[in-house]
Amino acid sequence: MQTIENLKVKEKVYIEKLENGLTVMVIPKKDTLKKYLIWGTKYGSIDSEFIVPGEKEKTKVPMGVAHFLEHKMFEQENGTNSLDVLTSLGVDANAYTSNDHTAYLFECTENFYEAMDELMDYVQHPYFTDENVEKEKGIIGQEIKMYDDYPEWRVYYNTLTAMYYNNPIKLDTAGTIESISEINKDILYRCYNTFYHPSNMVLVVCGDFEPKKMFEEVKKRLVQKSNVGEIVRLYPEEPKEIVKEKIEQKLEVSQPLFTIGIKDIPENCNIENKNIMVKKQIAIEILLNLIIGRSSELYQKLYQNGILYSQPSLEYEFSNTYAHVLITAQSNEPEDVYQKVKAEIRHLQTEGISEKDFLRIRKMIYGGYIREYNDVGDIARMFLADSMKGINSFDYLEEIEGINIEYLKQVLNEVFKEDKMVLSIVKN
């Protein structure tokens, strides 16, 4: 058992890699009533081409399989639905599929071990038939159609479409009506057996627990599986250039919605590069707040002039195959905002970054990192998502103090390039 302590937040994470390869993380929170468990597999929407351990030929499956699998995992052979069982126990249960992982989770104050029994049982016992797979196609098909009309969803994926030529990040997590029509029970079992192996999974528990006892509770609920080799994931080559600078779509919206995207070159997501990845993400977070965050001069001006209606969402998404900056907001003049963001970036690149503003923003972001440790759910989800990238969440607290203006300038010039910027708009 490995113990990592962070004195800044006075928290510890206990980590054990079991014989079957499963990584278990326990973050104790003394005197906390809430308890949270999340079990994730490193299998997301981008993983549609791979080589199964022990095989030589590649396997290619339709887009949307990871999400389809997530939907089907709740249905049990005895006719019950595990989500209903968990709800009847009084726990708040859910699941999600992202670009790089799938996760099953619940939060509760009571009946934790009963809920743990159910979750660990259904995640380890898939039940797919020709009939239940066909039935699910109709349900997911409706979901796909619903998201096709969801402005926030469309502006996001349109941004990715404008940035990426080949990378599967640009493809909808749920797939398309056409792609899910090709899914059958054999494909689901093949992907389950490949990606839901314990060696490809991480289980995180946060609450008032004794770590050694929790490791034993996990072990006794595991189905025995021998360790297997590494999954080889295959991704197409992606040019550095963007596809096109501007993309528009008409949908029913009260105000135009837009996203400014900046295509970046991904760093290799491995242990050697994890500190570089963490530092870069922190630097980009600081830069985005300097450019158009709530306290920035540009945001204040745009807001007071009625051009921006609320604080933009600022994100940096990355893995070993993709990386991009996203600035999302509502405005009647998205093109004007786009040009002003470009101008502000040029201004910072030529005139430099204010030491006072830099220190203020860094302090604000550090405070945000600290606050994430107030809630068991935030902690567990954070540790799971970061672990999928080979990062320990404590790394952000350790690296932020080492970020200086010189490094910020370097990232500003390397990432915030006008020829890598796109504008996606959804409007009436």
The 8 nearest C-alpha neighbors of each residue, nearest first, counted from 0:
[[1, 15, 14, 2, 13, 16, 211, 214],
 [0, 2, 14, 13, 15, 3, 12, 16],
 [1, 3, 13, 12, 14, 4, 0, 11],
 [4, 2, 12, 11, 13, 1, 5, 14],
 [5, 3, 11, 10, 6, 12, 2, 9],
 [4, 6, 10, 7, 9, 8, 11, 393],
 [5, 7, 9, 8, 4, 10, 11, 393],
 [6, 8, 5, 9, 396, 10, 369, 397],
 [7, 9, 10, 6, 5, 369, 372, 396],
 [10, 8, 6, 7, 5, 11, 4, 372],
 [9, 11, 8, 5, 4, 6, 12, 26],
 [12, 10, 4, 3, 26, 5, 13, 2],
 [11, 13, 26, 3, 25, 2, 14, 4],
 [12, 14, 2, 25, 24, 1, 26, 3],
 [15, 13, 24, 1, 0, 23, 2, 12],
 [16, 14, 0, 23, 22, 17, 1, 24],
 [15, 17, 22, 21, 20, 23, 18, 14],
 [16, 18, 20, 21, 19, 15, 22, 23],
 [17, 19, 20, 16, 21, 226, 225, 198],
 [18, 20, 226, 17, 225, 21, 224, 197],
 [198, 19, 21, 17, 18, 197, 16, 226],
 [22, 20, 197, 198, 17, 16, 200, 19],
 [21, 23, 16, 201, 15, 202, 17, 20],
 [24, 22, 202, 15, 14, 201, 203, 16],
 [25, 23, 14, 203, 13, 202, 204, 12],
 [26, 24, 204, 13, 12, 203, 205, 210],
 [25, 27, 12, 205, 11, 204, 13, 28],
 [26, 28, 206, 207, 208, 205, 29, 25],
 [29, 27, 206, 207, 31, 30, 26, 205],
 [28, 30, 207, 31, 27, 206, 208, 32],
 [29, 31, 207, 32, 28, 206, 33, 27],
 [32, 30, 29, 33, 207, 28, 206, 34],
 [31, 33, 108, 30, 34, 207, 206, 107],
 [34, 32, 108, 31, 107, 206, 35, 375],
 [33, 35, 206, 107, 106, 108, 205, 32],
 [36, 34, 106, 205, 204, 376, 105, 375],
 [35, 37, 204, 104, 105, 203, 205, 106],
 [38, 36, 104, 203, 103, 202, 39, 102],
 [39, 37, 202, 103, 102, 201, 104, 203],
 [40, 38, 102, 201, 101, 200, 202, 103],
 [39, 41, 200, 42, 101, 100, 199, 195],
 [42, 40, 100, 199, 99, 200, 387, 43],
 [43, 41, 100, 40, 99, 101, 194, 46],
 [44, 42, 99, 100, 98, 45, 97, 46],
 [43, 45, 98, 172, 46, 65, 63, 97],
 [44, 46, 167, 43, 98, 168, 47, 99],
 [47, 45, 44, 43, 48, 42, 232, 49],
 [46, 48, 60, 59, 45, 62, 49, 61],
 [49, 47, 59, 233, 58, 46, 232, 60],
 [48, 50, 232, 233, 58, 231, 57, 51],
 [49, 51, 57, 231, 58, 230, 56, 52],
 [50, 52, 54, 230, 53, 193, 49, 231],
 [53, 51, 228, 230, 54, 229, 50, 227],
 [52, 54, 51, 55, 228, 227, 50, 229],
 [55, 53, 51, 52, 56, 50, 57, 58],
 [56, 54, 57, 50, 53, 51, 52, 58],
 [55, 57, 54, 50, 58, 51, 49, 53],
 [56, 58, 50, 49, 59, 55, 48, 51],
 [59, 57, 49, 48, 50, 60, 56, 51],
 [58, 60, 48, 47, 57, 49, 61, 50],
 [59, 61, 47, 62, 58, 48, 186, 64],
 [62, 60, 178, 63, 64, 47, 181, 182],
 [63, 61, 174, 64, 178, 47, 60, 44],
 [62, 64, 174, 173, 66, 65, 172, 67],
 [63, 65, 67, 66, 62, 68, 61, 187],
 [66, 64, 68, 67, 63, 44, 43, 69],
 [65, 67, 69, 68, 64, 63, 96, 173],
 [68, 66, 64, 70, 69, 65, 63, 71],
 [69, 67, 71, 65, 70, 66, 64, 72],
 [68, 70, 66, 67, 72, 71, 65, 96],
 [71, 69, 67, 68, 72, 66, 73, 135],
 [70, 72, 68, 73, 69, 74, 67, 127],
 [71, 73, 69, 74, 125, 70, 68, 122],
 [74, 72, 81, 80, 71, 82, 75, 121],
 [75, 73, 80, 72, 71, 79, 81, 126],
 [76, 74, 79, 77, 78, 126, 80, 73],
 [75, 77, 78, 126, 74, 79, 125, 127],
 [78, 76, 75, 79, 74, 80, 126, 81],
 [79, 77, 76, 75, 80, 74, 81, 126],
 [78, 80, 75, 77, 81, 74, 76, 84],
 [79, 81, 74, 73, 83, 82, 75, 84],
 [80, 82, 84, 73, 83, 85, 79, 74],
 [81, 83, 85, 84, 80, 73, 86, 92],
 [84, 82, 86, 81, 80, 85, 87, 79],
 [83, 85, 81, 87, 82, 86, 80, 88],
 [86, 84, 88, 82, 87, 83, 90, 114],
 [85, 87, 83, 89, 88, 84, 90, 82],
 [88, 86, 84, 89, 85, 83, 90, 82],
 [89, 87, 85, 86, 90, 110, 84, 114],
 [90, 88, 86, 87, 91, 85, 107, 109],
 [89, 91, 107, 86, 88, 106, 85, 92],
 [90, 92, 106, 105, 107, 86, 89, 93],
 [93, 91, 105, 104, 90, 85, 106, 82],
 [92, 94, 104, 103, 105, 91, 95, 82],
 [95, 93, 103, 102, 104, 69, 96, 92],
 [94, 96, 102, 101, 97, 103, 93, 69],
 [95, 97, 101, 66, 100, 43, 102, 65],
 [96, 98, 100, 43, 99, 101, 44, 95],
 [97, 99, 43, 44, 45, 100, 168, 172],
 [98, 100, 43, 97, 42, 41, 44, 45],
 [101, 99, 43, 42, 41, 97, 40, 96],
 [100, 102, 96, 40, 39, 95, 42, 43],
 [101, 103, 39, 38, 94, 95, 40, 104],
 [104, 102, 94, 38, 37, 93, 39, 95],
 [103, 105, 37, 93, 36, 92, 94, 38],
 [104, 106, 92, 91, 36, 35, 93, 90],
 [107, 105, 35, 91, 34, 90, 92, 36],
 [108, 106, 90, 34, 109, 33, 91, 111],
 [107, 109, 33, 32, 34, 111, 110, 106],
 [110, 108, 111, 107, 89, 90, 33, 34],
 [111, 109, 113, 112, 114, 88, 108, 107],
 [112, 110, 114, 109, 113, 115, 107, 108],
 [111, 113, 115, 114, 110, 116, 109, 216],
 [114, 112, 116, 110, 115, 111, 117, 88],
 [115, 113, 117, 111, 112, 116, 85, 118],
 [114, 116, 112, 118, 113, 117, 119, 111],
 [117, 115, 113, 114, 119, 118, 120, 112],
 [116, 118, 120, 114, 115, 119, 121, 113],
 [119, 117, 115, 120, 121, 116, 122, 114],
 [118, 120, 122, 116, 117, 121, 115, 123],
 [119, 121, 117, 118, 123, 122, 116, 124],
 [120, 122, 124, 123, 118, 119, 117, 73],
 [123, 121, 119, 120, 124, 118, 72, 125],
 [124, 122, 121, 120, 119, 125, 222, 221],
 [125, 123, 121, 122, 120, 126, 75, 72],
 [126, 124, 72, 123, 127, 121, 122, 75],
 [125, 127, 76, 75, 124, 74, 128, 72],
 [128, 126, 184, 125, 131, 132, 129, 71],
 [127, 129, 130, 131, 184, 132, 126, 183],
 [128, 130, 132, 131, 184, 133, 183, 127],
 [129, 131, 133, 128, 132, 134, 127, 135],
 [130, 132, 134, 128, 133, 129, 135, 127],
 [133, 131, 135, 129, 134, 130, 128, 183],
 [134, 132, 136, 130, 135, 131, 129, 137],
 [133, 135, 131, 132, 136, 137, 130, 138],
 [136, 134, 138, 132, 137, 133, 139, 131],
 [137, 135, 133, 139, 134, 138, 140, 132],
 [136, 138, 140, 135, 139, 134, 141, 133],
 [139, 137, 135, 141, 140, 136, 142, 134],
 [140, 138, 142, 136, 141, 137, 135, 143],
 [139, 141, 137, 143, 142, 138, 176, 136],
 [142, 140, 144, 139, 138, 143, 145, 137],
 [141, 143, 139, 145, 140, 144, 146, 138],
 [144, 142, 140, 146, 145, 141, 139, 147],
 [145, 143, 147, 141, 142, 146, 140, 148],
 [144, 146, 142, 147, 143, 148, 141, 149],
 [147, 145, 149, 148, 143, 144, 142, 152],
 [146, 148, 144, 145, 149, 143, 153, 152],
 [149, 147, 146, 145, 150, 144, 250, 153],
 [148, 150, 146, 152, 147, 151, 153, 145],
 [151, 149, 153, 152, 154, 148, 425, 250],
 [152, 150, 154, 153, 149, 155, 256, 425],
 [151, 153, 155, 149, 150, 154, 146, 156],
 [154, 152, 150, 156, 155, 151, 157, 149],
 [153, 155, 157, 151, 152, 156, 423, 425],
 [156, 154, 158, 152, 153, 157, 151, 159],
 [157, 155, 159, 153, 158, 154, 169, 160],
 [156, 158, 160, 154, 159, 155, 153, 423],
 [159, 157, 161, 155, 423, 156, 160, 154],
 [158, 160, 169, 156, 162, 161, 157, 163],
 [159, 161, 157, 169, 158, 162, 163, 156],
 [162, 160, 242, 158, 243, 159, 163, 157],
 [163, 161, 241, 159, 242, 160, 262, 158],
 [164, 162, 160, 159, 165, 166, 161, 242],
 [163, 165, 242, 166, 237, 162, 238, 160],
 [166, 164, 237, 163, 235, 167, 236, 169],
 [165, 167, 168, 163, 237, 164, 235, 169],
 [168, 166, 45, 169, 170, 165, 44, 234],
 [169, 167, 166, 170, 45, 98, 159, 321],
 [168, 170, 159, 167, 160, 156, 166, 163],
 [171, 169, 167, 168, 172, 174, 156, 62],
 [170, 172, 174, 173, 169, 156, 175, 63],
 [173, 171, 44, 174, 63, 170, 66, 98],
 [174, 172, 63, 171, 66, 143, 175, 67],
 [175, 173, 63, 62, 171, 172, 178, 179],
 [174, 176, 178, 177, 179, 173, 143, 63],
 [175, 177, 179, 178, 140, 180, 174, 143],
 [178, 176, 175, 180, 179, 181, 174, 61],
 [177, 179, 175, 180, 61, 181, 176, 62],
 [178, 180, 182, 181, 176, 177, 175, 63],
 [179, 181, 177, 178, 182, 176, 136, 183],
 [182, 180, 179, 178, 183, 61, 177, 60],
 [183, 181, 179, 180, 186, 61, 184, 64],
 [184, 182, 186, 185, 132, 187, 181, 129],
 [183, 185, 187, 186, 127, 128, 188, 129],
 [186, 184, 188, 187, 183, 189, 182, 127],
 [187, 185, 189, 184, 183, 188, 190, 182],
 [188, 186, 184, 190, 185, 189, 191, 68],
 [187, 189, 191, 185, 190, 186, 192, 184],
 [190, 188, 186, 192, 187, 191, 185, 193],
 [191, 189, 193, 187, 188, 192, 194, 186],
 [190, 192, 188, 195, 193, 194, 189, 187],
 [193, 191, 189, 190, 195, 188, 194, 196],
 [194, 192, 190, 191, 195, 189, 51, 196],
 [193, 195, 191, 196, 190, 192, 42, 199],
 [196, 194, 191, 192, 193, 40, 197, 199],
 [195, 197, 198, 194, 199, 193, 192, 200],
 [198, 196, 21, 200, 199, 20, 19, 195],
 [20, 197, 199, 21, 196, 200, 19, 226],
 [200, 198, 197, 196, 40, 41, 194, 195],
 [201, 199, 40, 197, 39, 198, 21, 41],
 [200, 202, 22, 39, 23, 38, 21, 40],
 [203, 201, 38, 23, 37, 24, 39, 22],
 [202, 204, 24, 37, 36, 25, 379, 23],
 [205, 203, 36, 25, 35, 26, 24, 379],
 [204, 206, 26, 35, 375, 27, 25, 379],
 [207, 205, 34, 28, 27, 208, 31, 33],
 [206, 208, 29, 28, 27, 31, 30, 209],
 [209, 207, 27, 206, 210, 213, 28, 205],
 [208, 210, 212, 211, 213, 27, 207, 25],
 [211, 209, 213, 212, 25, 208, 214, 13],
 [212, 210, 214, 213, 209, 215, 0, 216],
 [211, 213, 215, 210, 214, 209, 216, 208],
 [214, 212, 216, 210, 215, 211, 217, 209],
 [213, 215, 217, 211, 216, 212, 218, 210],
 [214, 216, 218, 212, 213, 217, 219, 211],
 [217, 215, 213, 214, 219, 218, 212, 220],
 [218, 216, 214, 215, 220, 219, 213, 221],
 [219, 217, 215, 221, 220, 216, 214, 17],
 [218, 220, 216, 217, 221, 215, 222, 214],
 [221, 219, 217, 218, 222, 216, 119, 116],
 [222, 220, 218, 219, 223, 217, 119, 123],
 [221, 223, 224, 220, 123, 219, 218, 120],
 [224, 222, 221, 225, 19, 220, 218, 197],
 [225, 223, 19, 222, 226, 197, 196, 221],
 [224, 226, 19, 227, 223, 18, 20, 197],
 [225, 227, 19, 20, 224, 198, 228, 18],
 [228, 226, 225, 52, 229, 198, 53, 196],
 [229, 227, 52, 230, 53, 226, 51, 198],
 [228, 230, 52, 231, 227, 51, 199, 198],
 [229, 231, 52, 51, 50, 232, 228, 49],
 [230, 232, 50, 49, 229, 233, 51, 52],
 [233, 231, 49, 230, 48, 50, 234, 46],
 [232, 234, 49, 48, 231, 235, 46, 50],
 [233, 235, 236, 232, 48, 166, 320, 167],
 [236, 234, 165, 166, 237, 233, 167, 320],
 [235, 237, 234, 238, 165, 166, 164, 320],
 [236, 238, 165, 166, 235, 164, 239, 163],
 [239, 237, 240, 236, 164, 241, 163, 165],
 [238, 240, 237, 241, 264, 263, 262, 419],
 [241, 239, 238, 419, 242, 162, 418, 262],
 [240, 242, 162, 243, 419, 163, 161, 239],
 [241, 243, 161, 162, 163, 164, 240, 244],
 [244, 242, 161, 241, 245, 162, 421, 246],
 [243, 245, 421, 422, 420, 161, 246, 242],
 [244, 246, 422, 421, 243, 423, 247, 161],
 [245, 247, 423, 422, 424, 161, 157, 244],
 [248, 246, 424, 423, 425, 245, 249, 426],
 [249, 247, 425, 424, 250, 426, 246, 154],
 [248, 250, 426, 427, 425, 247, 251, 424],
 [251, 249, 427, 426, 252, 425, 248, 150],
 [250, 252, 427, 253, 426, 249, 150, 148],
 [253, 251, 254, 250, 427, 426, 255, 150],
 [252, 254, 255, 251, 427, 426, 256, 329],
 [253, 255, 252, 329, 331, 256, 330, 426],
 [256, 254, 426, 330, 329, 425, 331, 252],
 [257, 255, 329, 425, 424, 328, 254, 426],
 [256, 258, 424, 423, 327, 328, 329, 425],
 [259, 257, 327, 423, 326, 422, 260, 325],
 [258, 260, 422, 326, 421, 325, 423, 327],
 [259, 261, 325, 421, 324, 420, 258, 158],
 [262, 260, 420, 324, 419, 323, 263, 421],
 [263, 261, 323, 419, 162, 260, 322, 420],
 [262, 264, 323, 322, 414, 265, 261, 321],
 [263, 265, 322, 266, 321, 239, 262, 323],
 [266, 264, 322, 321, 319, 320, 263, 267],
 [265, 267, 319, 268, 264, 276, 318, 272],
 [266, 268, 319, 269, 265, 272, 318, 320],
 [269, 267, 319, 388, 266, 318, 272, 273],
 [268, 270, 272, 271, 267, 273, 389, 388],
 [269, 271, 273, 272, 389, 268, 390, 274],
 [272, 270, 269, 273, 274, 268, 275, 267],
 [273, 271, 275, 269, 270, 274, 276, 268],
 [272, 274, 276, 270, 275, 271, 269, 390],
 [275, 273, 277, 276, 272, 278, 394, 398],
 [276, 274, 278, 272, 273, 277, 279, 266],
 [277, 275, 273, 279, 274, 278, 280, 272],
 [276, 278, 274, 280, 279, 275, 273, 395],
 [279, 277, 275, 281, 280, 276, 274, 282],
 [278, 280, 282, 276, 281, 277, 275, 283],
 [279, 281, 283, 277, 282, 278, 276, 284],
 [282, 280, 284, 278, 279, 283, 285, 277],
 [281, 283, 279, 285, 284, 280, 407, 278],
 [284, 282, 286, 280, 285, 281, 287, 279],
 [283, 285, 281, 287, 282, 286, 280, 288],
 [286, 284, 282, 288, 283, 287, 360, 289],
 [287, 285, 289, 283, 288, 284, 290, 282],
 [288, 286, 290, 284, 289, 285, 283, 291],
 [292, 287, 289, 285, 286, 290, 291, 284],
 [290, 288, 286, 287, 295, 291, 292, 285],
 [289, 291, 287, 288, 286, 292, 295, 343],
 [292, 290, 298, 288, 295, 297, 289, 287],
 [288, 293, 291, 295, 294, 289, 290, 287],
 [292, 294, 295, 310, 298, 291, 288, 299],
 [295, 293, 292, 296, 299, 298, 288, 291],
 [296, 294, 292, 298, 297, 291, 289, 293],
 [295, 297, 299, 298, 300, 294, 291, 290],
 [298, 296, 300, 295, 299, 291, 301, 290],
 [299, 297, 291, 301, 295, 300, 296, 302],
 [298, 300, 302, 296, 297, 301, 303, 295],
 [299, 301, 297, 303, 298, 302, 304, 296],
 [302, 300, 306, 298, 304, 307, 299, 303],
 [301, 303, 307, 305, 299, 304, 300, 306],
 [302, 304, 300, 305, 301, 299, 306, 307],
 [305, 303, 301, 302, 306, 300, 307, 299],
 [304, 306, 302, 303, 307, 301, 308, 330],
 [305, 307, 301, 304, 330, 302, 332, 308],
 [308, 306, 302, 330, 301, 305, 309, 329],
 [309, 307, 302, 329, 305, 330, 306, 310],
 [310, 308, 307, 311, 328, 302, 329, 293],
 [309, 311, 293, 312, 292, 328, 308, 307],
 [312, 310, 328, 327, 313, 309, 326, 292],
 [311, 313, 327, 326, 328, 314, 310, 325],
 [314, 312, 326, 325, 311, 287, 327, 315],
 [315, 313, 325, 324, 316, 312, 326, 284],
 [314, 316, 324, 323, 325, 317, 280, 313],
 [317, 315, 322, 323, 314, 324, 318, 321],
 [318, 316, 322, 321, 323, 315, 265, 319],
 [317, 319, 320, 321, 268, 322, 265, 388],
 [318, 320, 267, 268, 265, 266, 321, 317],
 [321, 319, 318, 265, 322, 317, 234, 166],
 [322, 320, 265, 318, 317, 319, 323, 264],
 [323, 321, 317, 265, 263, 316, 264, 318],
 [324, 322, 262, 263, 261, 316, 315, 317],
 [323, 325, 315, 261, 260, 314, 316, 262],
 [326, 324, 260, 314, 259, 313, 315, 327],
 [327, 325, 313, 259, 258, 312, 311, 260],
 [328, 326, 258, 312, 311, 257, 325, 259],
 [327, 329, 311, 257, 256, 312, 258, 330],
 [330, 328, 256, 255, 257, 307, 308, 254],
 [329, 331, 307, 332, 333, 306, 255, 254],
 [332, 330, 255, 333, 254, 306, 329, 307],
 [331, 333, 330, 335, 334, 306, 336, 255],
 [332, 334, 336, 335, 330, 337, 331, 257],
 [335, 333, 337, 336, 332, 338, 422, 339],
 [334, 336, 338, 332, 337, 333, 339, 340],
 [337, 335, 339, 333, 334, 338, 340, 332],
 [338, 336, 334, 340, 335, 339, 333, 341],
 [337, 339, 341, 335, 340, 336, 342, 334],
 [338, 340, 342, 336, 341, 337, 343, 335],
 [341, 339, 343, 337, 342, 338, 336, 344],
 [342, 340, 338, 344, 339, 343, 345, 337],
 [341, 343, 339, 345, 340, 344, 346, 338],
 [344, 342, 346, 340, 345, 341, 339, 347],
 [343, 345, 341, 347, 346, 342, 348, 340],
 [346, 344, 348, 342, 343, 347, 349, 341],
 [345, 347, 343, 349, 344, 348, 350, 342],
 [348, 346, 351, 344, 350, 345, 349, 352],
 [347, 349, 345, 346, 351, 350, 344, 412],
 [348, 350, 346, 347, 351, 345, 344, 352],
 [351, 349, 347, 346, 348, 352, 345, 353],
 [350, 352, 347, 348, 349, 353, 346, 408],
 [353, 351, 347, 354, 350, 357, 404, 356],
 [352, 354, 356, 355, 357, 351, 358, 404],
 [355, 353, 357, 356, 358, 352, 404, 359],
 [354, 356, 358, 353, 357, 359, 360, 352],
 [357, 355, 359, 353, 354, 358, 360, 289],
 [356, 358, 354, 360, 355, 359, 361, 353],
 [359, 357, 361, 355, 360, 356, 362, 354],
 [358, 360, 356, 362, 357, 361, 355, 363],
 [361, 359, 363, 357, 362, 358, 356, 364],
 [362, 360, 358, 364, 363, 359, 357, 365],
 [361, 363, 365, 359, 360, 364, 358, 366],
 [364, 362, 360, 366, 361, 365, 359, 367],
 [365, 363, 367, 361, 366, 362, 360, 368],
 [364, 366, 362, 368, 367, 363, 361, 369],
 [367, 365, 369, 363, 364, 368, 362, 370],
 [368, 366, 364, 370, 365, 369, 363, 371],
 [369, 367, 365, 371, 366, 370, 364, 396],
 [368, 370, 366, 367, 371, 372, 365, 8],
 [371, 369, 367, 372, 368, 373, 366, 374],
 [372, 370, 368, 369, 373, 377, 378, 367],
 [371, 373, 370, 374, 378, 369, 377, 375],
 [372, 374, 371, 370, 375, 377, 369, 378],
 [375, 373, 377, 376, 372, 378, 371, 370],
 [376, 374, 378, 377, 205, 379, 35, 206],
 [377, 375, 379, 378, 374, 35, 380, 106],
 [378, 376, 374, 380, 375, 379, 381, 371],
 [377, 379, 375, 381, 376, 380, 372, 382],
 [380, 378, 376, 382, 381, 377, 203, 205],
 [381, 379, 383, 377, 382, 378, 376, 384],
 [380, 382, 378, 384, 379, 383, 377, 385],
 [383, 381, 385, 379, 380, 392, 384, 386],
 [382, 384, 386, 380, 381, 385, 379, 203],
 [385, 383, 381, 387, 386, 382, 380, 388],
 [386, 384, 390, 382, 388, 387, 383, 381],
 [385, 387, 389, 390, 383, 388, 384, 382],
 [386, 388, 385, 384, 389, 41, 383, 100],
 [389, 387, 386, 385, 390, 268, 318, 384],
 [390, 388, 386, 387, 270, 269, 385, 273],
 [391, 389, 385, 386, 388, 273, 392, 394],
 [390, 392, 393, 394, 386, 385, 382, 389],
 [391, 393, 394, 382, 395, 385, 390, 381],
 [392, 394, 396, 395, 391, 397, 5, 4],
 [395, 393, 397, 392, 396, 391, 398, 277],
 [396, 394, 398, 397, 393, 399, 392, 277],
 [395, 397, 393, 394, 398, 399, 368, 365],
 [396, 398, 394, 395, 399, 393, 400, 401],
 [397, 399, 395, 401, 400, 396, 394, 278],
 [400, 398, 401, 402, 396, 397, 395, 281],
 [399, 401, 402, 398, 397, 396, 403, 361],
 [400, 402, 399, 398, 403, 397, 278, 406],
 [403, 401, 399, 400, 406, 282, 398, 404],
 [404, 402, 406, 405, 401, 407, 400, 357],
 [403, 405, 407, 406, 408, 402, 352, 354],
 [406, 404, 408, 407, 403, 409, 402, 410],
 [405, 407, 409, 408, 404, 403, 410, 402],
 [406, 408, 404, 410, 409, 405, 282, 411],
 [409, 407, 411, 405, 406, 410, 404, 412],
 [408, 410, 406, 412, 407, 411, 413, 405],
 [411, 409, 413, 407, 412, 408, 414, 406],
 [412, 410, 408, 415, 409, 414, 413, 407],
 [411, 413, 409, 410, 414, 415, 408, 348],
 [412, 414, 410, 411, 409, 415, 416, 263],
 [415, 413, 411, 410, 416, 412, 263, 261],
 [414, 416, 411, 412, 413, 417, 261, 344],
 [417, 415, 419, 418, 414, 420, 412, 413],
 [416, 418, 420, 419, 415, 341, 261, 421],
 [417, 419, 416, 420, 241, 240, 244, 421],
 [418, 420, 262, 417, 261, 416, 241, 240],
 [421, 419, 261, 417, 260, 418, 244, 262],
 [422, 420, 244, 260, 245, 259, 261, 161],
 [421, 423, 259, 245, 258, 244, 260, 246],
 [422, 424, 246, 258, 158, 257, 247, 245],
 [425, 423, 257, 247, 256, 154, 426, 248],
 [424, 426, 248, 256, 249, 255, 247, 154],
 [427, 425, 255, 249, 250, 252, 424, 256],
 [426, 249, 250, 251, 252, 255, 425, 253]]
